[in-house]
Amino acid sequence: MTEETQSTVEEAVDKAPDAVTAFIVIKMIDGSYVAISDLTKTFTVARSATIGDIRQGCDELRYTITKSDIINGVLEALKPEDSETKED
């Protein structure tokens, strides 16, 4: 992350100390990405995130969420109809 980008991020955080929600995207040692919403968790990082890390992490998470939504939709569609709600 460039100094200018880091500065912009810090300014945004300073201006919005009371947020609606927050999460952190973490690139794991194995290269996978995870998002956590528990901001009390502690961890160490090997280096600062690059803009490429941020883009890839967001893309990976969006893809995973979309894939999960599709799978859940298919599973819901494949559920047998409940005989009590089935019209004759």
BELZIWO-V114042 format. One record per helix or strand. SS is the DSSP state (H for helix, E for strand). FROM is the first residue (numbers start at 1). TO is the last residue. Records with the same first field share a line. If there is no record, write none. Layout:
BEGIN
SS = FROM-TO + FROM-TO
END
This chain:
BEGIN
H = 3-15 + 51-78
E = 24-27 + 33-36
END
